Amino acid sequence: MSDFKLIVTDKLGRQVTVTANPNTTVDQLKELVADKTGLSGPEIILGKKNTYVIYSNGTATLSNYKIDERTPLFMRQ
């Protein structure tokens, strides 16, 4: 599976870009974001903006959630 870039935006509009692939788990993605932001991975909540969709199953992969390079991701603490 090939890697792709994901852009994750926080509530202040700041963005970080991480490289992942379809087999990356949600917990691994949180750690990638944590490495770029200095936040703690377990404290990061990832989801879709202005919806109640939260990616909470840490062992689920990005492909399980149908997340790819076109998926806008948002985080909060």
C-alpha positions in Angstrom: 0.0 0.0 0.0 1.4 3.4 -0.9 1.8 6.3 1.5 -0.1 9.5 1.2 -0.2 12.9 2.9 -3.0 13.8 5.3 -3.7 17.4 6.5 -5.0 17.7 10.0 -6.4 21.0 11.1 -7.0 22.1 14.7 -9.8 24.4 16.0 -7.6 27.5 15.4 -7.0 26.6 11.8 -3.4 25.5 12.3 -2.5 22.6 10.0 0.0 19.7 10.3 0.8 17.3 7.5 1.6 13.7 8.2 2.4 10.8 6.0 0.3 7.6 6.4 -1.0 4.7 4.5 -4.3 2.7 4.4 -2.9 0.3 7.0 -2.1 3.0 9.5 -4.2 2.7 12.7 -6.0 5.6 14.3 -3.7 5.3 17.3 -0.6 5.5 15.0 -2.1 8.5 13.2 -2.6 10.2 16.6 1.1 9.6 17.4 2.2 11.0 14.1 0.1 14.2 14.8 1.5 14.3 18.4 5.1 14.2 17.0 4.3 17.3 14.9 2.4 19.2 17.6 3.9 18.3 20.9 0.5 17.1 22.2 -0.1 13.8 23.8 -1.4 11.2 21.4 -4.1 9.8 23.7 -5.4 13.3 24.3 -6.0 13.9 20.6 -9.5 13.5 19.2 -9.7 13.1 15.4 -12.9 13.5 13.4 -14.7 15.4 10.7 -15.4 19.1 11.3 -18.9 20.1 12.3 -20.1 16.6 12.5 -20.4 14.0 15.2 -18.1 11.6 13.4 -15.2 10.8 15.7 -12.5 8.3 14.8 -12.3 6.6 18.2 -11.4 3.0 17.5 -7.7 3.2 17.9 -7.0 -0.2 16.4 -9.1 0.5 13.3 -7.1 1.4 10.2 -7.6 4.4 7.9 -9.0 2.1 5.3 -11.6 0.8 7.8 -12.8 4.4 8.2 -12.3 5.1 4.4 -9.8 7.9 5.1 -7.5 8.8 2.3 -5.6 11.9 1.1 -8.9 13.7 0.2 -10.4 13.3 3.7 -10.3 16.5 5.7 -9.3 15.6 9.3 -9.8 17.8 12.3 -8.4 17.5 15.8 -9.2 18.7 19.2 -8.1 17.9 22.7 
